[in-house]
Amino acid sequence: MRALRIIPSVFAAVGVLMLFIMSWVNTRERRFVAGAARASGTVVDLEYSRSSDGGGAYYPVIRFGTAAGESVTFRSHVGSSPPSHHVGETLEVLYDPAAPQGARTAGFFALYLGSFITGLFALIFGGVGGVWIAIQRRAAAIAEAVRRTGRRIEAKVVEIERRTNIRVGSRHPYRIVAQWQDPATQAVQVFRSANIWFDPTEYVGETVGVFVDPYEPRRHVVDLDFLPKAGG
């Protein structure tokens, strides 16, 4: 299914995009810290803000005086539950003299929360996408090697299996289940095809070709070249 091939690339692309955003945000944050004036502020209130999931956090409201003598009150954009500060507590404040209302408390999350969050998303999306792509490429390489060097046998089709544990939108894939008895060992081996995103029953005969690694029978590829190409 084309969507399943595209999704890993989309994840990886989002990861790269988030990495660029993180770099841009971090540059702004570091520029703010480098040019900021510092002052001593006092927690004057703890403002509780409820989140959409029913939880909430306490955000300290801080008052400080600028070097120009202006009194500024702001709410920190970093909250916690239970509160990490108390009313009357003194905190170091960083502020832009030209825009003191945008002050922040001194601390990693208060100063670098934006780049931390975007970096976390970059790691998650990029990691998932990268690992997914690597798995797909390894599986494709193994399948190609088995097709090229493996032994081709004809296995008896025993079932067209619908994989209800996998779902994309409203669709479930099918796969062909076949078995073959090794004449040398009399052992019965069961083979399962790759996912097929339409019901292949009308195209499947009594047997199906299977490429098998002679040294590792679990590495096999059910030959699906006889099926029509699926759309979508």
N, C-alpha and C positions, 0 to 999 in steps of 0.2 A: 504494500500500500504506500503510495507516494508520500502521504502525510507523515508516516512513521520514519521515512528517510529524511524528511525536511526538518522535523522537530529538533533533532540534536544540533543541526546547524543553526537553527533559530536560537536555541539556548546558548550556544557558543557565541553567536553574534551579540546577543543581549549582554553576555558577560564582558565582551570586549568594549561594548558601548558604556557599560557601567564603570569599567576601568578608566575610560577617558573622562567620564563625569567625575569620578573620584579624584582624579588628578587635578581637574579644574577646581573642584570644591576645596581640595586640600591646599592648593595654591592661594586661594582667597583667604582661607583660614590662617595660613602661616603669615600672609601679608598683614592681616588684621592684628595678629599677635605681635609682629615686629614693629608696627606703628602705633600700638595702643599705649595709652597712659594708664597708670595703675592708681587705685584708690582703695581705701578700706570701707567696706559696706556693712550694713547691719540688717539682719533678717527681721522684717517688721510684721510678716504674716506668712501663713502657709495656706496657699489656695488649692482647694481640692478640685480636680477635674475628672469627670467620669468619662470612661471610654465607651465605645459602641458595644463592646462585648460584656458590659456589666461591671467591669473592674474600674480602676481609677488610680490616680497618683496625686501626691502632694507636691506642689511647685512653690519654692520659696520666693517671696516677694522681698526685694532688697532695696534699701535706700542708701545712697552714698552722695558725697559732695565732690564736684569736679574741681580741678585746679583753678577754674575761673570763678569759683564760689557758687555755682549753680547746684541746687539740690535735685537729684534725679531718683525716681523710683521705677523699678522695672521688675518684671517677673521672669525668672530663669526659665529657659526652654527645656531644662532637664528636670524631670520629676521622679519620684519614687514612692513606693508603698511597702513598708511604713516610711515616713519621712526621714530623709537622711540629715536634715538640719532642724534646728529649733529656733523659735522666736527669741531674739536677743543675741543670737550667735553672730560673731564677726567673721566676714569672709573677704578675701581679696577679690577685687573687681578689676577687669580690664575694659577700657572703653575708648572709642574714637572721639577725640576732643571736638570734632566737627559734628558728630552725631551721637551724643552720649546715651540716648535712649536705647541704642543697640548694644548696650553693655552686656558683658558675660562674666560669669564667675570664673576664677582661675581653677582649672581642673581639666583632665583629658577629655571627658565626655562633653563638658560644657563648651570647650574650645574646638573639638574635632569630631563632634557627633555626626556632622554631615558626611565627612569623608569616611568615617567608620562604617556608617550604614551602607553607603554606596559601595565601599570596598567589600563589605560582607555579601552584598548582592552579586558583585562581580565574581567573588570566589564561588558562591553557590551555583550561579548560572553557568559560569565558565567551566567550573569543575564538572558539573553534571553533563554539560554538552560535550566537553572534551573526552571524558571517560566513555560516554555513550558512543561518540564517533570512533574512539579507539576500539571498543568492543565490536562495533559493526565492521570495521576494517579488518580486524583479526579474524572474525567469523567468515568474512568473505574470502580472505586469503587462505584459510584452512579449507573452505569448500572448494576453492579453485585448485588447491594442491591435491585434494582427494579426487576430484574429477580428472586431473591430469595423470596421476600416478596410481590411483586406486584400481581395484578389480571391479568390473561391472558384472552384476548378477541380476537375475530376474526373481523378484520376491512376490509371494502371493499376497494380494490385497485382502485384508481382514476387516477393515473398518474405515469409514470416512468420519473422522472425529470432529465434532464442533466444539471449539474451545471457549466455553461460556465463562471461563475465568479471565479471559482477555476481551476487552471491549474498547472500541474506538467509535465515539458517537453512539449510534444504535447498532453497530455491526460487530459481529463476532467472527473470528477467522476459523477456517477448517484446516485439517491436515490429514494426509493419507497415512494410515497405519498398515504396515506390511510385515510379513515374517518369512523367514527362510531357514531351512535346516542345512547346516554345514555337512556335506557328505563325508568329510574326513573325520569329524568329531561327533557327528549326530546331534550337536547342540543347536537349539532353535534360537535364532536371533530376531529381535523385533526392531523394525526401523520406522521412524516417524519423519515425515516431510517437514519442510519449512511451512510457515503459515500461508494459507491461500485465502484471499479475501472475496471469494465467491464459492458457492456450492459446486464442487467439481464432479459430483457423482456421475452425471451423464457422460463425462469424458473418460472416466476411469474404467479400464478393463479388469480382467482377472489377475493380472500381474502388473508390476511396475518395475522399471529399471532402477537399480541402486548402485552407486559407486561406494565401495567399501575400502577403507585403509586395511591392508592385509595384516598389519602389525597391531592395529588398534581398531577393532570392529565398531567400537562406539563412535568413532569418527566416520561418518557416512553422509552421503548426500542422495536423497531421493530425486531422481531425474524428473523434473516437471516441465521439460521443454515441449511435451506433447499438448500441454494445456494452452488454451487461448489466453492472450494477454488481458489482464484485468484492467479496467479503467478506474480513475479516481486515485 
